[in-house]
Amino acid sequence: MVSNAKVTRTNERVAYFNGEIVPESQALVPFRDRGFKYGDAVFDMTRTFGHRIFKLDEHLDRFYNSLSYVRIDPGISKQEMRDATMQVVEENLKLLGDDDDYWVGQRVSRGIDLVGGDMWATDGGPTVIIECTPLPLEPRARLYRDGIDVWVPSTRRVSPESLSPRAKSHNYLNLIMADLEAKEFDAEAWAVLLDNRGFLTEGIGSNIFVVKDGVAYTPKAQFVLGGISRETAIELAGEIDLDVVETDLDMFDATTSDEVFLTSTSLCICPVRTVQGSSVGDGDVPGPVTKALMDAYVDLVDFDWVGQYLKRLEG
């Protein structure tokens, strides 16, 4: 059972911090924490739909795979992490509006560097955090009306031979530098990076699909972080008789496609309007395949998350 520290702010979200449920303002990470110093940490994120958490077990499976890859022992079992996550969500729901939802995340660093110790000596165990934050529904609402503008920057994705993209680590600087480059072109653009071979990979927290002649294509899983929303889109494609092929994709594929869409935890599925400044397909947002997948996703979670976004444009 997770213990509850004395909570002094009834209008403040709470977080799990090293075995206790505390107000967010008390979940303070020391500056010698290796997650802060080196990016030596992993995390995972899911979301709620109508206040119901989505595919928590799948996200925790991926999270514990990431922990295993970077050789961090979180000190608690997957079931304990699940129970604590549910407790954090339940305690924070009272602060959420009826038509709002949360990002829900788990984060574990290797711990705090021991002063006077060597590179691998830590002061105590790992740092373990579970937290909620409201989804950015209003800032992203226009994406469902207008579509996303994708820019492919010159910055290339770190290769799997150097660091596997399949582990969701705190080391996001490669993706951040690429996104900054994209935003120099367009402040609203979303970056999707090429790998060192010239093939499309992913962006910050997003996977890309292109549609051509009634078939959806997406980069191979070993070159990207296989998003749970990506997996969900592939599963839903089977339900609507849409073939999905995992393959290498280049700029020719993206710029000559009929449709392009991104998947992510917060966006679920969102249409792309332009790639590198060129309109995608005939310009419809969303295209018919993307729309069919979005509708299937809405049915799957029994919640109109598209309408949830679009409501923010009213008035």
N, C-alpha and C positions, 0 to 999 in steps of 0.2 A: 504494500500500500504506500502510495506517495504521501509524504507528510506535507502539511500546509504551514508555511511560516506565517507569522502575524501579518495580516494584510491591513494596511493603514489607508488605502485609497480604494473606495468602493466603486469609483467610476473609472478605474484603470484596468486595462487588460492584464492578465496574469500569464506567466510562463513557467515551464519546468526548468529548474536550474540545479543541476547536480543533486537530484534527489528530493528537492522541495518545490512546491508550488509557491511562487512569489510574485509580487507586482512586477511588471516589466521593468520599472525604474530600478529595481533591486537586482536584476539579472545582469550583473556587471562582469565583463571578462577582463582579467588583468592584462596589462600591456605586454607581459612576457608570455602570454598564451601563444602557442605555436601556430594556432589558426590565424592569429593576427600578424605574427612575425613572418611566417613563411607560407601562409596559405595551406598549412599542414592540417587539413580538416576536410570532412565530407559532409554533404547535406542532401536532403531530399524535400520536395514540396508536392503537396496535393492541394485540392481545393474542396470547398463545400458547394453543393447545389441545393438551394432552398434549406440551408443549414444542415444538410446531410453530407458527411464526409465521403469522398469518392475514392474507391479502389485503394483503401489504406493498406491492405495486405500486399498488393502488388508494389506499391511504393516502398513499403518496408523491406520487401524482398530485394528490391534494387538497392536500397540504402545499405542493407547488410552485405550485399555483394561489393558495394563501394568500400565499405569498411574493411572487408576481407582483402581487397586488392591493395589498399594502402597500409594494411597490417596494423590497424587500430582496433583494440579491444574496447568496446564501449562500456563494458562492466555491467551491462544489464541485458537480459534476454530480449529477443524480438517481441515476445508476448508482453513483457514488462514495458517495452517501448510503446507497444500498441495501447496498453491500458493507460499509460500516462498521457499519450496523445489524446485519447478520448476524453480523459478528465480535463485536460487543458481546453479542448474545444467546448465541452459542456459548460465549463465555468466562464468562458468568454462569450457565449451566445447571448447572454442578457445585455451585452453592450452593442449588439449588432442590430441594425435596422431590419425590418421585415423583408425588404427587397434587396438586402446586401448579403454578401458572402465573404468567406475568409480564404486566404491562402493559409495552409497549415504546414509547418516545416519542422524537421528534426535536424539538428546540427551536432556533430561531435568532432572535437579537435583532439590531438594527441596529448594535450595537457600543457602545463606551464613549465617553461625551462627552469631548471634548478640553478639558482645563483651560485656560481663557483663550480658547477658541474660540467661534464663534457657535453658534446652535441646531443647525446641521446638521453641524458639524465633529466627526469622530470620531477617536479615537486608535487607529489600526489598523483591521482589518476587522471583520466581524460576529462575534458570539459564537455558536458552533455546538456543540450538546450532543446526544448520543444516550444514553439511559439506560433502565434496567429497574427495575421495582419489583414486588414480589409483589402479586398481586391480593388484594383484601380479601374472601376467600371466607367466612371465619367471620362477620364482621359483617353480611354480606348474605345469609347462608344462609336466614334465616327468611322472606325475601321470596318465596322459591319455595314455601314452605309456607303463608304467610298472605296474600301479595299486598302490593303497595305502596299506601300511603295518599297520594294526590295532593291537594295544596292549591294553589289558584290565588290568589296574593297580589294585593294592590292595585298593587304595583310592576309597571310595564309594560315589555315588551321594547323595547330601543332599535330605532327604526324603520330599515328598509333605506335610507331617504333620508338618514339620518345616518351609519350605518356598516353595511356589509353583514354580516349574520350568517353568510354563507357562507364567510367567512374565519375560521379558527380561531385567534384572537389571544389573547395573554396578558391582554387587558383583559376580565376576567370580573366586574368589580365589579357591573355591572347584575344578573347572574345570582346573584351571592353575596348581594346585598341582598335579592333576592326570596326566596332560600332561607332566609335568616335570619328573614324575616317568616313564612314557612311554619312554621318550627320553633318560633316563638312559639306557634303554634296546637297543634303536635304535634312533639315533638323528633324523631320518626321520619318525619315527612312529607317528601315530595319535591315541590318546587315545579315547577309548569308555568305559564309566564307567558302573559298575554294581550298582544296588540299594542295600539297606540293606537286601533285600530278595534274592539276588543273580541273579537278572534278568538284562539284558542289558537295558541301557537307552540311553545315547547320549554322544557326545564329545563337544569340544569347537565349537559352531556354526554349528554342524553337526548332522544329524539324520542317523540311520542305518537301512538298509533293508537286509534281507536274503532271498534267493530264494531256494526252495526245491520242486522238482517234479512239476515244472511249476506253483507254487504259491509263491507270495511274502509275506513276513511277516515283521512286524515292531512293535516296542513297542507301548503300549497303550498311547494315547495322554495325559492322566492325569499325566504320569510319566516323560514327556519330554516337552521341548519347541517345540510346533508344528510348525516346519519351513514352510514358504511359499513354499519353494522348495519341502519339504516333501509332502505338500498338492498337489502341481502341479504334482509330480510323481504319486500320487494316482489317480488323475484325468486322467492322460495320460494312466495309466494302464487300465482304463476302455475302452479307445479308441482302445487298442490293444488286448482286450479280455484277460487281465491278472487279475486274482483274487488277491486281497490284503486283508490280514487278520491282524488286530491289536490285538496283543496278547502278553503275557509274553514270553520272549525269554531268554534262558540261554546259557552257553558256549557250551553245546552239540549241540544246534541248529546252532550256528555260525560255529563250527568246522566241522560239518557234512553237511553243506549246499553245494548246487551246485554253487551258486554265492552269493556274498555280494557286496553291493554298499552303498556309503554315498551320502547324499544330503546336500547341503548348498547353501547359496546365491551366493557365488563366484564360487563354483564347479558345481552347478546345480545338475548333477548326475556324480559320478566318481566311477569306479570299484575298488574293494578291491582285492589285490593280496594274502595277508596272514592275518591270525588271530592268534595271539599268536605264531607266527613263523611257523605255518603250512599253506601250500598252500591251497587255496580255490578251491574246485571242481577239474576240470581237468587242471587248470592253465591258461586257456584262459583269456586274458584281452583285451577288456571286454568280458564277457560271452554273449550268445545270447539274454537273457532277458534284461540284462543291456544295451546292444547295441540297442535293439529295443526301449527301453525307452529314451535313449540318442537321437536317431534319431527323435523320436516323440517330444522331447523337442526342438530340433533344428527347426523342422517344426513349432512348436507353436510360437516361438519368431521370426521366419523368419530371423534367423541369425546363421551362423555356428560357434558357440562358441567353439566347439571341435577343429575345424581347427584353430581358433584363438589361442588356447593354443598350439597346436602342431607346429604351425609355429615358435614358440620360440625355438624349438629344431633344426631347420634347420641351417646348417653351423656350 
